[in-house]
């Protein structure tokens, strides 16, 4: 049975067909977050630190760390800041170090800049997940040797030089190509987590059915774990969390084993907890019962993040004191 193992300094998370659905927290990412981008440019990591703690409290098992900031103000003073190869590596190292000082969960090192991936891998404790490699030849030749060198798993995104195909058979073929090329580098299939690319259902009515069918094929024919950017399914639509909360259990039932998503949302996390229980990935419903108590606290007026943090503190796990 396929098992993708990721580790922090002292915790192990297994992504697998017979494991609880792995929630990868997405919020430490300046893309589309103007306030966070400005804070990072000013050397302010307070939002990053708060997001790290809140996401783990709310149920994130892995944290995605994305260093794709744009330092527009600094560009005027120093043109080197217009180059992501200059900005991202030191920022990634700082983000990884600060997050690890606050929470003890595995990390997902997320960048399109190979030097930033390397900086994150060097700073990370344990065995992080790399995000990501695509089917583009240049990307394969740069990222796969890095993955092999550090012996870490990698997210494989099903697009190549031709872009993102609307044809699910093409996206499957790209995923298969990446798995085969990874094998050439000595990287086993269980260390490949394929993102079959979720299309917005508002733009493509068959998007949900497509991804469910793709996930089944990836599991049955390639034997790989899967992930996705869960909120893509509802892009551009009203009441997005309702759509996301319906999509996630359906994806889990189809065989999806993880998602990069915002865990600080009661509706989506409730759907995942229920799906884990229904898929027999929650022995005796222990996690569902714990979650029900959090939901009761929210009904009484607490925020989901506050109620989750209080529940986590009562259990005495999930975080450690900050160094220094």
C-alpha positions, -999 to +999 in steps of 0.1 A: +000+000+000+014+034-010+027+055+019+043+089+015+062+097+047+069+133+057+085+143+090+093+173+112+119+171+139+099+147+160+066+141+142+057+118+113+028+122+090+019+094+066-001+103+034-018+071+022-049+053+010-057+039+044-047+070+064-067+100+075-069+127+049-038+149+051-046+186+054-018+208+041-022+243+054-020+269+026-019+303+044+018+310+046+018+322+010+021+359+000+006+353-034-026+373-035-022+385+001-011+421-003-009+428+035+013+397+041+035+406+012+041+441+026+048+427+060+074+403+047+090+431+027+093+451+060+107+421+078+075+416+099+067+379+104+039+383+129+011+372+105+032+342+094+037+331+130+000+336+138-010+317+107+013+288+115-001+284+150-037+288+140-035+263+111-020+236+132-046+242+160-074+239+134-061+206+120-033+212+095-010+182+096+016+197+072+023+234+065+030+247+031+057+275+031+057+296+000+083+323-005+069+339-036+069+375-024+073+406-046+093+433-029+081+462-050+093+490-027+128+476-023+131+473-061+133+511-063+163+511-040+180+480-053+172+464-087+183+430-074+150+427-056+132+424-090+148+389-093+130+361-075+163+342-074+176+370-051+145+374-030+132+339-024+161+318-011+169+339+021+131+345+026+124+308+024+151+300+049+138+326+073+102+314+070+111+278+076+132+287+106+105+308+122+077+283+116+097+254+130+104+274+161+066+276+168+050+244+156+063+208+152+046+196+120+062+186+087+066+213+061+059+216+024+086+237+007+068+256-020+086+277-047+092+279-084+128+289-077+151+259-074+175+279-051+146+286-028+137+249-027+173+241-018+173+268+009+141+254+024+154+219+023+186+229+040+168+247+068+140+221+073+142+196+101+130+161+093+117+151+058+096+178+042+075+176+010+087+196-020+062+216-040+066+211-069+078+195-102+059+197-135+062+178-167+083+205-183+117+192-193+136+220-177+117+216-145+122+179-144+159+182-150+163+207-121+139+195-095+142+157-096+180+156-088+172+179-059+145+156-047+168+126-050+197+143-033+176+152-002+156+120-003+122+138+000+088+133-016+076+158-042+043+171-055+040+164-093+017+189-111+000+175-142+010+202-167+039+206-191+052+229-218+018+229-235+001+243-204-028+229-185-050+206-207-087+204-203-085+168-214-081+146-183-064+119-204-036+144-212-032+153-175-029+116-166-003+112-193+017+140-179+015+125-144+026+092-157+056+108-175+067+125-142+064+092-123+085+074-149+111+102-151+113+102-113+120+064-114+149+071-137+164+092-109+158+065-083+127+082-068+100+056-060+063+062-069+054+063-032+074+096-030+053+112-057+021+130-047+003+139-079-018+171-083-042+163-112-052+200-113-087+209-102-105+231-127-131+257-116-165+241-118-179+276-127-159+275-159-161+238-166-192+220-155-175+186-157-145+197-135-156+178-104-163+145-123-130+149-142-109+151-111-127+123-093-121+100-123-085+111-125-078+104-089-092+069-093-069+063-123-039+077-105-045+054-076-053+023-095-029+026-125+001+045-110-003+037-073+004+073-062-010+095-036-028+127-047-033+163-037-049+195-050-055+231-044-090+224-030-104+260-033-097+260-071-130+240-076-151+270-064-130+299-079-152+328-090-184+315-074-205+327-045-205+309-012-173+291-021-170+273+013-202+254+007-188+241-026-155+233-011-171+214+018-191+192-007-161+187-030-136+175-003-156+144+009-164+134-027-127+137-036-118+116-005-143+089-015-127+089-050-093+082-034-077+117-029-053+115+000-044+152+007-052+188-002-035+221+001-062+242+017-072+267+043-078+247+075-091+277+095-126+271+081-151+252+102-172+241+072-144+225+053-128+209+083-161+195+095-166+178+061-131+163+063-135+150+098-168+134+089-153+119+057-125+104+078-150+088+101-171+074+073-141+060+055-130+042+087-099+064+090-109+076+125-109+047+150-139+048+172-147+083+160-123+098+185-113+127+163-150+133+153-160+135+189-131+159+197-141+180+167-178+180+178-167+197+211-149+224+191-180+229+170-201+233+201-177+260+214-180+278+181-219+276+183-215+293+217-196+322+202-160+312+200-141+315+168-130+283+152-094+292+156-098+300+193-119+269+201-094+247+182-064+263+200-080+257+234-087+221+225-052+216+213-037+232+245-058+209+266-043+179+247-009+193+252+005+186+217+010+201+183+032+230+192+063+238+212+078+268+228+096+292+205+133+291+206+152+322+217 
